[in-house]
Amino acid sequence: MKTLCRYGTNRVIHPQGVLPQAASKIDNTMTIYDNELLIKVDTLNIDSASFTQIKQACNANISQMKTMILKIVNDRGKMQNPVTGSGGMLLGYVKEVGKKFPSQPQLNTKIATLVSLSLTPLHIEEIIDINLETDQVKIKGEAILFESGIYTEIPTIMNERVALAALDVAGAPAQVAKLVNQGDTVVIIGAAGKSGILCAYQARKSVGDTGCVIAVVNEPSQITFLENHDICDHIVLADATNAMEVYDKVTNVASTLADVTINVVNVDNTEMGSILITKDDGTVYFFSMATSFTKAALGAEGVKKDVKMLIGNGYTKNHANFTLDLVQNTPRIKQLFEEKYI
């Protein structure tokens, strides 16, 4: 019998010596070890960058998307897009608990995992439906959570789809609360998306009356959307992949460069726009899974920008409760999520 590992390395098939997230293939046999949790999966919330890539590759054809997702899971034993490297998260019910699993949730408890699908052993029996607007995939299948994995029970007072959507990006607004101070100038690139709107609301709370929140969007309809929510001081229409366009338009409305820039877009080549609009000693928070470390690091060096660049770690302490509370207790956000996900 394999030696149990709290990080699940005993399930790595190839290459040996790496953790499950970095593996190209893991064992997705749905017989659990003593330190694992078996989940009956109801819904996958696929990472935005991954879902966008799959949708574009399949021309938004749902049948083709189902085939592509099934192939990824069959090839890898997990839902990890080979192009983006990212995964997502899932909603399901506790089916079986290993006797050495650190917590002992009740069977049939409704939970959402707070670790990436890119490291989660997954078996899909059937894809029932794909929602092109919400990135959510209804399936019949099972998944395994490792001993080191984290999850949260779905609050009974919240719709499960709303909770899943919020939890998918829970790290973003929680990190904004840690990074942004009163009086700061904050720029959010991709502010009209799911994570962007949560970050914008949190940034507005954190900067107070003396701060400034600037949104960067790429569609005119998104301007109207954000104006209706009245949380941004300025809204800029710009192509996030065009660094100089972003720089020119942001500096045209801002009295100063950003103390904090939040990048939550789901496309490539947006690193330099984020860096250029941030002041020296400021912070760029790349929450996007489309971010290239190489482009960001070498690009900042090339334009002589001394900025702190943070990778968008989807986990920070208490992030699940923080974000669920933000959605549940902010009427406009709650209404927005309910209109889109219910």
N, C-alpha and C positions, 0 to 999 in steps of 0.2 A: 504493500500500500504506500502511496506517495506521502511524503512528509507534509503535513499541513502548514500553510503559510498564511498569515493574517492578511497579506496583500494579494493572495490568489496566484502566486507564481507557480504553484503546483498544477495550474491549469494551462500554463503556457506551453504551446506545441512548437512554435517557431517564431523567432530564433530563441534558443535557450539563453538564460542569463538576463533577460529583460523582464520588466513588470508587464502585466496584462495590457495596459494602454499602449505600450510601444510594440507589442507583439503583432505580427502579421496574421497569426492564427492562434486561437485558444480553444480549449476543450469546452464545448457547450452541451455536453451530456447533462441532462437534467436530473441526475441523481446527486443529491448534495452530500458534501463532506460535513463532518461534525461542526465545523466553524462557519457554515454558510446558511443563508436564508433563501428559500425557494419562493418565488413570486408568480402568481397567476397574472399574466399581463393583460391589461385592457387597452391601454393607449400608449403609443410612443409619441413623445414631443421631440421631433428631430431638430437638431441645431439649425439655426437660420441659414448659416453659410452652406451647410450640407444640403438642406432642403432646396435652397435656391439653385445649387449646382445640379442636383438631380432633376428638378423641374425643367431647367433650361436644357439639359442633355436629352430629355425625353419630350421636349416641346409641349410640356404640360399635359401629356397624355397619361391618364391615370393608370391604364393597363400596363404601359411601358414602365412607369414609375414603380408599380408593384413588382414587376419582374426584376428591375434593377435592385430594389431594396432586398428582395429575397436572395438574389445572387450575392450581394455583399455579405449578408448574414450567413449564408451557406458556405461561402469561401472563408470567412474570417471567424465565424463563431460568435460574432458580435456586430452591432450596427456602428461600424466605423467607416465613413466615407473615405475611400482610398485617395480621392483628389484633395479634399479639405483636411482629412485627418481627424475630423470632429465627429461627435455622436449626437448627444441630446440627453434625454432622461425619460423615465417611464412612470406610468400610473398602473397600479394593480392591487392585488389582494394577497396577504400572507397565506401561503399554502402549506409550508412546512418549515420548521425551525430546527436547526442543528443543535444538539445538546450543549455544544461549546460556543454557540453564537453569543456575543456579549450581552445582548438584550433578548428578552423572550416575549415578543409581541404575541397577542392573541391571534389564533387562526382566523382568517377572513377579515382581519383589520385592513382597511383601505389605506394604502401608503403611496407616497411618491419617493422615488430614489433621488438622492442629491449628489450622486456621482455620475460621471459621463457614461453614456452607452458605448463609448469607444473602448471601455474596459470591462463591460458587463456581459458575461456569458448569456446568450439569448438564443432561443429557439422559436421560430415562427411557424405555426401550423397553417395559418391562413391570414392574409391581409383582407380585412372586411371592407375598409373604406379609407380614402385619403382625402383630407380637407386641404385644398390648395391655398386657402386663405389663412389658415391658422398653423400650418406646419405639423398638424396632428394626424397620426396614423392609427386607425382602429384595427386591432389585431386579435387573433386567438393564438396564444403562445405562453411561454414561460421564460423566466430569467432568474439569475442567481446573484445575490449580493454577498460580497466577501465580508469577512470579519471586520476589516477596516472601513467598510462602506458605511455611508450614513443615509438616513431616510427620515421622512417626517410623516406623521399621520395626517390625513386630510381632515381639516376641521369640518364638523357636521354642519356648521352654519354657512359654509361656502359651497357653491357649485364646484364639483370636482374638476370640470374643464377649466374654469376660471382659476382655481388653485394651481392646477398643473401649468397653465400658461405663465402665471406669476412666478412659480417656483423654478421654471426653466431659466429665468434670468435673475434669480433672487440675489446673486452676488453683486450685480451691478449697482442698484440703488443703495444697498448696504455699504458698498465700498465708497460710493459718492459721499455718504454721510461721514465717513472717516476722513476723506481727502479734502473736502470743501469747508472753508471757514467763512465766518461772517465778513461781508465786504468784498469777497473775491469776485473776480470776473471769470465766468465759466462758459466755455463753448462746448456744445454737444453736437457732434457730427452724426447725423442719423437720428435726429430728435423726434421724428414722428413715428418711429417703430415702437414695438412693444417695450424693449429695454430702454429706448430713448425717452419715451414719455415718462416712465418711472424715474429715470435719472433726472429729467427736467423738473419734475415735481419735487424730488428730494433736494436738488440744487437750489430751487427757489426757496425752500424752507431754510436751507443752510446759509445762504448768502445774506438773507434778511433784506431790509429796505435799502441798505447801503451798497449792496452788491448788484451784479449784472449777470443775467443769463442770456446767452446768444445761441440760437438754434440754427443749424445748417441742414437744409433739406434739398432734395433734387427734383421735386415735382411741385407745380403750382398748387395743386389740391392740398398738399401737406401744409402750405402756408395758412390756408383757410382753417384747416383742422386745428393747428396750433393756436391760431388767433382765437378760436372759439374756446380754447382752454385757458387762455389768458395767464400763462405762466412764464413767458419769455419776454424780455425787454426788446429784443430784436430778432427777426427771422430773416435768414439769408438764403437765397436760392442759388445753389452752386453745385457743380459736379465735384464730388469729393475726391475723384481720381485726378483732378486738375489742381495741382498744388498751388499754383500762382493765382488761379481764379479764386480759390478758397481764401488765400492770404489777402488778396486785394479787396474782396467783398467784406470780409470780417473786419479788417483794419479800417474800412470806410465807415463802419457803424460803431466801432468800439473806441473808447477813449484810451484804452491800453491793451496790450497783448494779454492773453489769458493766463491767469494763475493756474487754472486747471482746465485741461481739454479732455473730454470724454469721447472716445471713438467707439460707436456701437453699430457701424455699418457692416454689411455682409458681403462686400465685394473686395477684390484685390486692389492694391496700389493707392491706398488712402493714407499711407503713413506720413508722407512729407507735408501734406496740407496740415495735418494735426501738429506736426513739429514746428512748422513755420509760424503758426499763429500763437504759439506758447512762449511766454517770456523766459529769459534765462533764469534758472533756479525754479521754474515752474514745473508742473507735473502733467504728463500725458498718460492717460489711462486707456490702454488698448483692450477693450472688452471683446472686440471682434475676433472671431476665430479665423478670419481671412488675413490677419496681420502677419507680415514677414519680419522676423527678428533681424535678418540681414539687412533688408531695406531700411528698417527703422534705425538700427545702430550705425550703419555706414552712412546713411543719408543725413543723420543729425551731425555726424562728424564732418561731412562734406560741406555743410552750410554753417558750421561753427556755432551750433546751438548747444548750450549747456543745460539740458533739460533732464529731469528724472522721468524715465519711461517705465511704466509698470505693465506687466502682463496681466490680463484680466482673469485672475484666479476666481473661479466661480464659487469658491468657498471662503467665507469669513465667519467668525463666530456669531451665532444667532441670526444668520442671514435669512433663514427660512421664516422665522417668526417676524422678523423685521419687515420683510417684503409683504407677507400676508397681511400684517397689520396695516401697512401703507395702503394696500388695495382695499381692504375691508373698511377702513376708517376714513378714506378720502372719497366722498360721494361721487365726484366726477370720474375718478379713476375706476371706481367700482362699476359705475354705469357703463363706461367705455369697455371694460373687460367683459361685462355681462352681455352687451350688445354684440360683441364680436365672437365670443366663445360659447355662448349658450345656444 
